[in-house]
Amino acid sequence: MDLQLWQQLGISLGLGLLVGLQREWAKPQVAGIRTFSLITVLGTVCAQLAQVFGGWVLGGGIAAVGALMVAVNLNRGRGKAARPGPTTEIAALLMFAVGALLPMGQTPAAIAIGGGVAVLLQWKRPLHGFVERIGATDIRAVFRLVLIALVVLPLLPDRSFGPYEVLNPFEIWLIVVLIVGISIGGYLVSRYLGPRSGSVLSGILGGLISSTATTVSYARRSRSAPEVSALAALVIMLASTVVFARVTFEVALVAPAIVGQVLPQFAVMGLWMLLISGGASLWARQQAERVPEPKDPSNLSAAVLFGALYALVLLAVAAARESFGDRGLYLVAALSGLTDMDAITLSTAQLISAGRLEVDTGWRMMLVGALSNILFKTGAIAVLGHPRLLGRIAVLFGLSAAGGVLLLWLWP
């Protein structure tokens, strides 16, 4: 007995039952729980037979399913003024293909696709409601992101050019894409969840993706709408706080043996900044203002400007490294942290793991890089943001930097 065959048939039947259950519950015109189960199992059987008799069996099976769906539609559509869309028919063809994936050794993909089909079918009303709520401004912003991320970005060379071989067009434009993506994502989240809930979620996600890109995005938004300064300060502060959790995670990945030796320091710094974020939240609540919708949620012009600034900083960092070498470790850490916390974190963790750097020196270098990054983000806000936001961030980041300096000084 081929247990693998029966396992594939069981998974196929289960996926068919899942999708068929949803269609049956939705009162379909064409297919329900039994039909979808049979179609998915048929896909699995045809794929098994195709391994012996050739691919024509699989092609014939999907053609037969398609012809049956057409015939059923023609028969049931007679005398009716309106017919539902072809969602059920397309889902049936897709589930046949899902069943066929199983004998090909693509079980995880088949399960993921089958589950995704069921969820997508069930989310009909929320998805249609979301589309109905999208305005012209939203759709323009979304397709602007599509243009720069899916059309322009793949065309750029992913290699370094210029002085010091540090200017990578792909990576620089990726920063632009991140800023635009965070801007649009934060705008949509704030619009559909409310300004305060959206700000908290945007800050957490922004810290996981790029706190610098999040800072630039919200700084530019405050320039055109000073009313968002309080919420923008909260988002930027939360994103900068989450960085310490991300840094600890990166150290755990690269050098798990030392994570326990750096966790207390980063936890103290993270908790201090979380406390400041709580104060920023209360500050924003006390000074709540009506938040207007931005005219351009993508902030593309600001993102491109920051991309150029980012390239200039990369050149400056490379020049400083060439001039000072390893003689000024903390200077190199400060310069590296200006644009990217990941680079200094990963490289330092690797040096510690290899025994080329003391743990005490290593975590201090990482913290210096983090403080440098806070300084850089303050400068970006001064250039791109509204003075009202700069005033708030000067207080919040000033307290954060003071805590970091005290940690460097007082930690034994």
C-alpha positions as CSV (number, residue, x, y, z in Angstrom):
1,M,0.0,0.0,0.0
2,D,1.4,3.4,-1.0
3,L,0.9,5.5,2.1
4,Q,2.2,8.6,0.3
5,L,-0.6,8.3,-2.3
6,W,-3.3,8.0,0.4
7,Q,-1.8,10.9,2.3
8,Q,-1.9,13.1,-0.9
9,L,-5.5,12.0,-1.5
10,G,-6.4,12.9,2.1
11,I,-4.9,16.3,1.9
12,S,-6.6,16.9,-1.5
13,L,-10.0,15.9,-0.1
14,G,-9.5,18.1,3.0
15,L,-8.6,21.1,0.9
16,G,-11.6,20.5,-1.4
17,L,-13.9,20.2,1.6
18,L,-12.6,23.4,3.0
19,V,-13.1,25.5,-0.2
20,G,-16.4,23.6,-0.9
21,L,-17.7,24.4,2.6
22,Q,-17.2,28.1,1.9
23,R,-18.9,28.0,-1.5
24,E,-21.8,25.9,-0.1
25,W,-22.2,28.4,2.8
26,A,-22.2,31.2,0.3
27,K,-25.1,29.5,-1.7
28,P,-23.2,29.0,-4.9
29,Q,-24.9,28.7,-8.3
30,V,-22.4,26.1,-9.7
31,A,-20.5,24.0,-7.2
32,G,-20.6,23.2,-3.5
33,I,-18.8,21.1,-0.9
34,R,-19.1,17.7,-2.7
35,T,-18.2,19.2,-6.1
36,F,-15.1,21.0,-4.9
37,S,-13.9,17.9,-3.1
38,L,-14.3,15.8,-6.2
39,I,-12.6,18.4,-8.4
40,T,-9.6,18.6,-6.1
41,V,-9.2,14.8,-5.7
42,L,-9.6,14.6,-9.5
43,G,-6.6,16.9,-9.9
44,T,-4.5,14.6,-7.6
45,V,-5.5,11.5,-9.5
46,C,-4.9,13.0,-12.9
47,A,-1.4,14.1,-11.8
48,Q,-0.7,10.6,-10.5
49,L,-1.8,9.1,-13.8
50,A,0.2,11.7,-15.8
51,Q,3.4,10.3,-14.2
52,V,2.6,7.0,-15.9
53,F,0.7,7.9,-19.1
54,G,2.1,11.4,-19.8
55,G,1.0,15.0,-19.3
56,W,-2.0,14.7,-21.7
57,V,-4.0,13.1,-18.8
58,L,-3.5,16.2,-16.7
59,G,-4.3,18.6,-19.6
60,G,-7.4,16.6,-20.5
61,G,-8.6,16.6,-16.9
62,I,-8.4,20.4,-16.5
63,A,-10.0,20.8,-20.0
64,A,-12.9,18.5,-18.9
65,V,-13.4,20.4,-15.7
66,G,-13.5,23.7,-17.6
67,A,-16.0,22.3,-20.1
68,L,-18.2,21.0,-17.4
69,M,-18.3,24.3,-15.6
70,V,-19.2,26.1,-18.9
71,A,-22.0,23.6,-19.6
72,V,-23.4,23.9,-16.1
73,N,-23.4,27.7,-16.4
74,L,-25.1,27.6,-19.8
75,N,-27.8,25.4,-18.4
76,R,-28.4,27.3,-15.2
77,G,-28.2,30.7,-16.8
78,R,-31.2,30.2,-19.1
79,G,-34.0,32.6,-18.3
80,K,-32.0,34.6,-15.8
81,A,-31.5,38.3,-16.3
82,A,-28.3,38.5,-14.3
83,R,-25.5,36.0,-13.5
84,P,-22.9,36.1,-10.7
85,G,-19.3,36.6,-11.6
86,P,-17.0,33.7,-12.5
87,T,-15.4,33.4,-9.1
88,T,-16.7,29.9,-8.4
89,E,-15.6,28.6,-11.8
90,I,-12.1,30.0,-11.5
91,A,-11.8,28.6,-7.9
92,A,-12.8,25.2,-9.2
93,L,-10.1,25.2,-11.9
94,L,-7.6,26.5,-9.3
95,M,-8.5,23.7,-6.9
96,F,-8.0,21.1,-9.6
97,A,-4.5,22.5,-10.1
98,V,-4.0,22.5,-6.3
99,G,-4.8,18.8,-6.2
100,A,-2.3,18.2,-9.1
101,L,0.5,19.9,-7.1
102,L,0.4,17.2,-4.4
103,P,1.9,14.3,-6.4
104,M,4.6,16.7,-7.7
105,G,6.0,17.0,-4.2
106,Q,4.6,20.6,-3.7
107,T,2.6,19.8,-0.6
108,P,3.3,23.0,1.4
109,A,2.5,25.1,-1.6
110,A,-0.7,23.2,-2.3
111,I,-1.9,23.6,1.3
112,A,-1.0,27.3,1.3
113,I,-2.8,27.9,-2.0
114,G,-5.9,25.9,-0.9
115,G,-6.1,27.7,2.4
116,G,-5.6,31.1,0.7
117,V,-8.4,30.4,-1.8
118,A,-10.8,29.6,1.1
119,V,-9.8,32.8,2.9
120,L,-10.0,34.9,-0.2
121,L,-13.5,33.6,-1.0
122,Q,-14.7,34.2,2.5
123,W,-13.3,37.8,2.5
124,K,-15.6,38.9,-0.3
125,R,-17.4,41.6,1.6
126,P,-14.4,43.1,3.5
127,L,-12.4,43.3,0.3
128,H,-15.2,44.8,-1.8
129,G,-15.9,47.2,1.1
130,F,-12.2,48.2,1.1
131,V,-12.2,48.9,-2.6
132,E,-15.4,50.9,-2.3
133,R,-13.7,53.1,0.3
134,I,-10.6,53.8,-1.7
135,G,-10.6,57.2,-3.3
136,A,-8.8,58.7,-6.3
137,T,-5.9,59.9,-4.0
138,D,-5.5,56.4,-2.5
139,I,-5.4,54.6,-5.9
140,R,-2.9,57.1,-7.3
141,A,-0.6,56.6,-4.3
142,V,-0.8,52.8,-4.5
143,F,0.0,52.7,-8.2
144,R,2.8,55.1,-7.7
145,L,4.3,52.6,-5.3
146,V,3.7,49.9,-7.9
147,L,5.6,51.9,-10.4
148,I,8.7,52.6,-8.3
149,A,8.8,49.1,-6.6
150,L,7.8,46.7,-9.4
151,V,8.8,48.6,-12.5
152,V,11.8,50.8,-11.7
153,L,13.5,48.9,-8.8
154,P,14.0,45.6,-10.7
155,L,15.6,47.5,-13.6
156,L,18.4,49.0,-11.5
157,P,21.8,47.3,-11.2
158,D,22.4,45.6,-7.9
159,R,26.2,46.4,-7.7
160,S,28.3,49.2,-6.4
161,F,29.7,52.2,-8.4
162,G,31.5,55.4,-7.9
163,P,34.1,56.5,-5.4
164,Y,34.9,53.9,-2.7
165,E,32.5,51.5,-4.5
166,V,29.6,52.2,-2.1
167,L,26.9,53.6,-4.4
168,N,24.5,50.8,-5.2
169,P,21.6,52.1,-7.3
170,F,19.4,49.2,-6.3
171,E,19.9,49.6,-2.5
172,I,19.6,53.4,-2.7
173,W,16.3,53.2,-4.6
174,L,15.1,50.5,-2.2
175,I,15.3,53.2,0.5
176,V,13.1,55.4,-1.6
177,V,10.6,52.5,-2.0
178,L,10.6,51.8,1.7
179,I,9.9,55.5,2.5
180,V,7.0,55.6,0.0
181,G,5.7,52.2,1.1
182,I,5.7,53.3,4.8
183,S,4.1,56.6,3.9
184,I,1.2,54.9,2.0
185,G,0.9,52.1,4.6
186,G,0.8,54.5,7.5
187,Y,-1.8,56.7,5.7
188,L,-4.1,53.7,4.9
189,V,-3.8,52.3,8.4
190,S,-4.5,55.7,10.0
191,R,-7.5,56.2,7.7
192,Y,-9.1,52.8,8.3
193,L,-8.2,52.2,12.0
194,G,-8.2,55.8,13.2
195,P,-5.2,58.2,13.8
196,R,-4.2,56.9,17.2
197,S,-4.4,53.2,16.5
198,G,-2.8,53.7,13.1
199,S,0.0,55.6,14.6
200,V,0.9,52.9,17.1
201,L,0.8,50.2,14.5
202,S,2.8,52.3,12.0
203,G,5.5,53.0,14.6
204,I,5.9,49.3,15.5
205,L,6.0,48.2,11.8
206,G,8.2,51.1,10.9
207,G,10.8,50.1,13.5
208,L,10.8,46.6,12.2
209,I,11.3,47.7,8.6
210,S,13.3,51.0,8.9
211,S,13.0,53.6,11.5
212,T,14.9,56.1,9.3
213,A,12.5,55.6,6.4
214,T,9.6,56.0,8.9
215,T,11.1,59.2,10.2
216,V,11.6,60.7,6.8
217,S,8.1,59.7,5.7
218,Y,6.3,61.3,8.7
219,A,8.6,64.3,8.8
220,R,7.7,65.2,5.2
221,R,4.0,64.7,6.0
222,S,4.3,67.2,8.9
223,R,5.7,69.8,6.5
224,S,2.5,69.9,4.5
225,A,0.2,69.3,7.5
226,P,1.6,70.6,10.8
227,E,-1.5,69.3,12.5
228,V,-0.1,65.7,12.4
229,S,3.1,66.7,14.3
230,A,2.0,65.2,17.6
231,L,1.1,61.9,16.1
232,A,4.1,61.9,13.8
233,A,6.4,62.4,16.9
234,L,4.7,59.4,18.5
235,V,5.2,57.2,15.4
236,I,8.9,58.2,15.1
237,M,9.5,57.6,18.8
238,L,7.9,54.2,18.7
239,A,9.8,53.2,15.5
240,S,13.1,54.3,17.2
241,T,12.2,52.2,20.3
242,V,11.5,49.1,18.3
243,V,15.0,49.3,16.8
244,F,16.5,47.9,20.0
245,A,14.3,44.8,19.9
246,R,15.3,44.3,16.3
247,V,19.0,44.8,17.1
248,T,18.8,42.2,19.9
249,F,17.2,39.8,17.5
250,E,19.9,40.3,14.9
251,V,22.6,39.6,17.5
252,A,20.8,36.4,18.5
253,L,20.9,35.3,14.9
254,V,24.5,36.1,14.2
255,A,26.1,35.4,17.6
256,P,23.6,33.5,19.9
257,A,26.3,32.8,22.4
258,I,26.7,36.5,23.4
259,V,23.1,37.6,23.3
260,G,22.7,37.2,27.0
261,Q,25.6,39.6,27.6
262,V,24.1,42.4,25.5
263,L,20.4,41.9,26.3
264,P,20.4,43.7,29.6
265,Q,21.9,46.9,28.2
266,F,19.6,47.0,25.2
267,A,16.6,46.1,27.4
268,V,17.4,49.1,29.7
269,M,17.7,51.4,26.7
270,G,14.6,50.0,25.1
271,L,12.5,50.3,28.3
272,W,13.7,53.9,28.7
273,M,12.7,54.8,25.2
274,L,9.4,53.0,25.7
275,L,8.7,55.1,28.8
276,I,9.5,58.2,26.7
277,S,7.1,56.9,24.0
278,G,4.4,56.7,26.6
279,G,5.0,60.3,27.4
280,A,4.8,61.1,23.7
281,S,1.4,59.3,23.6
282,L,0.0,61.4,26.5
283,W,1.4,64.5,24.9
284,A,-0.3,63.7,21.6
285,R,-3.6,63.0,23.4
286,Q,-3.5,66.3,25.3
287,Q,-2.7,68.3,22.1
288,A,-5.0,66.3,19.8
289,E,-5.9,68.1,16.6
290,R,-7.9,67.2,13.6
291,V,-5.7,65.2,11.3
292,P,-6.2,66.2,7.6
293,E,-5.7,63.8,4.8
294,P,-2.5,64.5,2.8
295,K,-2.7,65.6,-0.8
296,D,0.1,63.1,-1.7
297,P,0.2,60.1,0.7
298,S,3.2,58.7,-1.2
299,N,5.6,61.6,-0.4
300,L,7.7,60.6,-3.4
301,S,9.5,63.9,-3.8
302,A,10.7,63.7,-0.2
303,A,11.7,60.1,-0.6
304,V,13.8,60.9,-3.7
305,L,15.5,63.8,-1.8
306,F,16.3,61.6,1.1
307,G,17.7,58.9,-1.3
308,A,20.2,61.5,-2.7
309,L,21.1,62.5,0.9
310,Y,21.6,58.9,1.8
311,A,24.0,58.4,-1.1
312,L,26.0,61.4,0.1
313,V,26.2,60.1,3.6
314,L,27.4,56.7,2.3
315,L,30.3,58.5,0.5
316,A,31.2,60.4,3.7
317,V,31.2,57.3,5.8
318,A,33.4,55.4,3.3
319,A,35.8,58.3,3.2
320,A,36.0,58.4,7.0
321,R,36.6,54.7,7.2
322,E,39.4,54.9,4.7
323,S,41.0,57.8,6.6
324,F,40.7,56.4,10.1
325,G,40.6,52.6,9.5
326,D,40.2,50.6,12.7
327,R,41.9,53.2,14.9
328,G,38.7,54.9,15.8
329,L,36.2,52.1,16.4
330,Y,33.6,54.3,18.1
331,L,34.0,56.9,15.3
332,V,33.4,54.3,12.7
333,A,30.4,53.0,14.7
334,A,29.0,56.5,14.9
335,L,29.4,57.1,11.2
336,S,28.0,53.7,10.3
337,G,25.0,54.2,12.5
338,L,24.0,57.4,10.7
339,T,22.3,55.6,7.9
340,D,22.0,51.9,8.9
341,M,21.9,50.2,12.3
342,D,21.9,46.7,10.8
343,A,25.4,47.0,9.3
344,I,27.1,48.0,12.5
345,T,25.1,45.5,14.6
346,L,25.8,42.5,12.4
347,S,29.5,43.3,11.7
348,T,30.1,44.0,15.4
349,A,28.3,40.8,16.5
350,Q,30.4,38.8,14.1
351,L,33.6,40.4,15.4
352,I,32.6,39.5,19.0
353,S,31.7,36.0,18.0
354,A,35.0,35.5,16.3
355,G,36.9,36.7,19.4
356,R,38.3,39.8,17.7
357,L,36.4,42.2,19.8
358,E,35.5,42.4,23.5
359,V,31.8,42.1,24.3
360,D,31.9,45.3,26.4
361,T,33.4,47.3,23.5
362,G,31.0,45.7,21.0
363,W,27.7,46.6,22.7
364,R,29.0,50.1,23.4
365,M,29.8,50.4,19.6
366,M,26.3,49.3,18.8
367,L,24.8,51.8,21.2
368,V,27.0,54.6,19.8
369,G,25.7,53.7,16.4
370,A,22.1,53.8,17.7
371,L,22.6,57.3,19.2
372,S,24.2,58.4,16.0
373,N,21.2,57.2,14.1
374,I,18.9,59.3,16.4
375,L,21.1,62.3,15.7
376,F,20.8,61.7,12.0
377,K,17.0,61.3,12.1
378,T,16.8,64.6,14.1
379,G,18.8,66.3,11.2
380,A,16.4,64.7,8.7
381,I,13.4,66.1,10.5
382,A,15.1,69.5,10.7
383,V,15.5,69.5,6.9
384,L,12.3,67.8,5.8
385,G,9.8,68.3,8.6
386,H,7.8,71.1,10.2
387,P,9.4,73.1,13.1
388,R,6.5,72.0,15.3
389,L,7.6,68.4,14.8
390,L,11.3,69.3,15.3
391,G,10.5,70.9,18.6
392,R,8.7,67.8,19.9
393,I,11.4,65.4,18.6
394,A,14.2,67.5,20.1
395,V,12.7,66.9,23.5
396,L,11.9,63.2,23.0
397,F,15.2,62.3,21.3
398,G,17.1,64.6,23.7
399,L,15.8,62.5,26.6
400,S,16.6,59.3,24.7
401,A,20.2,60.4,23.9
402,A,20.7,61.5,27.5
403,G,19.7,58.0,28.7
404,G,22.0,56.4,26.2
405,V,25.0,58.5,27.3
406,L,24.3,57.7,30.9
407,L,24.1,54.0,30.1
408,L,27.5,54.2,28.4
409,W,29.0,56.1,31.3
410,L,27.4,54.2,34.3
411,W,27.2,50.6,33.1
412,P,30.0,48.6,34.7
